[in-house]
Amino acid sequence: MGPVRELTLLERVSRGDSEAVTALVQEYTPVVWAIARRQLGAQCAEDVVQEVFLALWKNAGRFDPALSSEATFVATVARRRVIDQRRRAGRGPTSELPDEPPAEPDPGLERVELCEEARAAETALADLPGKQREVLRLAIVDGLTHVEIAARTALPLGTVKSHVRRGLERVRSVLARRISPAHGRDREERP
Amino acid sequence: MTRSELHLPSGLERALHGKRSPSAASDPLRPAEEWEVVVAAVHLALIGTLGERPPAHLDLKLARLQASSITRIP
């Protein structure tokens, strides 16, 4: 029998731990907010943040730590909600959004340790040329289409697409090397 | 640049822009696909370790939502 691992917040929520519900909000609101606000604007982002947490609370038992870390799961759920919201609003790209400048780093926020996948992604991104990182930021954080990125950066459309593809393939290969396929399953055991 | 590089793999396209089927899009907690994990990890890495501080009134809204939902949380 391997070492007993600590339950994730979502696993605790699924077992009815009310303290974990509060901790989940404290832990992930800054991340969910950052994902939503950048692509939807502040007003719409508030609704989406609430939708995300309601969905997480009610379906916490569906989180599978074998597939991804909790932080990556929460970010995935937030990204899906943001994409759905943009579709509901009949808005694909972000071109019609009010101009939302990037927020200044807030030293008052507690630093959250990056999850394993994000650390691997950070490592892979550090090896990419600056222009390629910028294209990925515009595509993923700002949600711009390839056409919009080409216009914004003055890069040919084909170059934008290859930057996105090659950059993410690079991250995927680093993730595959560093993350066990059965994420955590082979070295941790549920109590 | 090869011709194939001008087209993103379908899984990557979905991870960036969502599923085309509205019914699939209605379940935000479905298991993550491989490219979704990659894109979410990059998103987290680009946001950094801090995220952004939400407005104070959102904290209050979440607290109210939590209070009204707590009895229904499994």
Chai-1 contact restraints between the chains, C-beta under 6 A:
chainA,res_idxA,chainB,res_idxB,connection_type,confidence,min_distance_angstrom,max_distance_angstrom,comment,restraint_id
A,V21,B,Q66,contact,1.0,0.0,6.0,A-B,restraint_1
A,V25,B,L62,contact,1.0,0.0,6.0,A-B,restraint_2
A,T29,B,P54,contact,1.0,0.0,6.0,A-B,restraint_3
A,P30,B,G51,contact,1.0,0.0,6.0,A-B,restraint_4
A,P30,B,E52,contact,1.0,0.0,6.0,A-B,restraint_5
A,V31,B,G51,contact,1.0,0.0,6.0,A-B,restraint_6
A,W33,B,E52,contact,1.0,0.0,6.0,A-B,restraint_7
A,W33,B,P54,contact,1.0,0.0,6.0,A-B,restraint_8
A,A34,B,I47,contact,1.0,0.0,6.0,A-B,restraint_9
A,A34,B,G51,contact,1.0,0.0,6.0,A-B,restraint_10
A,A34,B,E52,contact,1.0,0.0,6.0,A-B,restraint_11
A,E46,B,L58,contact,1.0,0.0,6.0,A-B,restraint_12
A,Q50,B,L65,contact,1.0,0.0,6.0,A-B,restraint_13
A,A55,B,P28,contact,1.0,0.0,6.0,A-B,restraint_14
A,W57,B,I73,contact,1.0,0.0,6.0,A-B,restraint_15
A,N59,B,L29,contact,1.0,0.0,6.0,A-B,restraint_16
A,R62,B,L29,contact,1.0,0.0,6.0,A-B,restraint_17
A,L67,B,P31,contact,1.0,0.0,6.0,A-B,restraint_18
A,S68,B,A32,contact,1.0,0.0,6.0,A-B,restraint_19
A,S68,B,V37,contact,1.0,0.0,6.0,A-B,restraint_20
A,T72,B,V37,contact,1.0,0.0,6.0,A-B,restraint_21
A,T72,B,A40,contact,1.0,0.0,6.0,A-B,restraint_22
A,T72,B,A41,contact,1.0,0.0,6.0,A-B,restraint_23
A,A75,B,A40,contact,1.0,0.0,6.0,A-B,restraint_24
A,A75,B,H43,contact,1.0,0.0,6.0,A-B,restraint_25
A,A75,B,L44,contact,1.0,0.0,6.0,A-B,restraint_26
A,T76,B,A32,contact,1.0,0.0,6.0,A-B,restraint_27
A,T76,B,E36,contact,1.0,0.0,6.0,A-B,restraint_28
A,T76,B,A40,contact,1.0,0.0,6.0,A-B,restraint_29
A,V77,B,P28,contact,1.0,0.0,6.0,A-B,restraint_30
A,R80,B,P28,contact,1.0,0.0,6.0,A-B,restraint_31
A,R81,B,P28,contact,1.0,0.0,6.0,A-B,restraint_32
A,I83,B,G18,contact,1.0,0.0,6.0,A-B,restraint_33
A,D84,B,A25,contact,1.0,0.0,6.0,A-B,restraint_34
A,A103,B,E52,contact,1.0,0.0,6.0,A-B,restraint_35
A,P105,B,L50,contact,1.0,0.0,6.0,A-B,restraint_36
A,D106,B,R53,contact,1.0,0.0,6.0,A-B,restraint_37
A,L109,B,L50,contact,1.0,0.0,6.0,A-B,restraint_38
A,L109,B,R53,contact,1.0,0.0,6.0,A-B,restraint_39
A,R111,B,T49,contact,1.0,0.0,6.0,A-B,restraint_40
A,V112,B,T49,contact,1.0,0.0,6.0,A-B,restraint_41
A,L114,B,T49,contact,1.0,0.0,6.0,A-B,restraint_42
A,E117,B,A41,contact,1.0,0.0,6.0,A-B,restraint_43
A,A118,B,A41,contact,1.0,0.0,6.0,A-B,restraint_44
A,A118,B,L44,contact,1.0,0.0,6.0,A-B,restraint_45
A,A118,B,A45,contact,1.0,0.0,6.0,A-B,restraint_46
A,A121,B,A41,contact,1.0,0.0,6.0,A-B,restraint_47
A,A121,B,V42,contact,1.0,0.0,6.0,A-B,restraint_48
A,A121,B,A45,contact,1.0,0.0,6.0,A-B,restraint_49
A,E122,B,A45,contact,1.0,0.0,6.0,A-B,restraint_50
A,L125,B,A45,contact,1.0,0.0,6.0,A-B,restraint_51
A,R137,B,L46,contact,1.0,0.0,6.0,A-B,restraint_52
A,I140,B,V39,contact,1.0,0.0,6.0,A-B,restraint_53
A,I140,B,V42,contact,1.0,0.0,6.0,A-B,restraint_54
A,I140,B,H43,contact,1.0,0.0,6.0,A-B,restraint_55
A,V141,B,L46,contact,1.0,0.0,6.0,A-B,restraint_56
A,G158,B,M1,contact,1.0,0.0,6.0,A-B,restraint_57
A,G158,B,L6,contact,1.0,0.0,6.0,A-B,restraint_58
A,K161,B,L6,contact,1.0,0.0,6.0,A-B,restraint_59
A,S162,B,M1,contact,1.0,0.0,6.0,A-B,restraint_60
A,S162,B,E5,contact,1.0,0.0,6.0,A-B,restraint_61
A,R165,B,E5,contact,1.0,0.0,6.0,A-B,restraint_62
A,R165,B,L8,contact,1.0,0.0,6.0,A-B,restraint_63
A,L168,B,V38,contact,1.0,0.0,6.0,A-B,restraint_64
A,V171,B,V38,contact,1.0,0.0,6.0,A-B,restraint_65
A,V171,B,V42,contact,1.0,0.0,6.0,A-B,restraint_66
A,R172,B,V38,contact,1.0,0.0,6.0,A-B,restraint_67
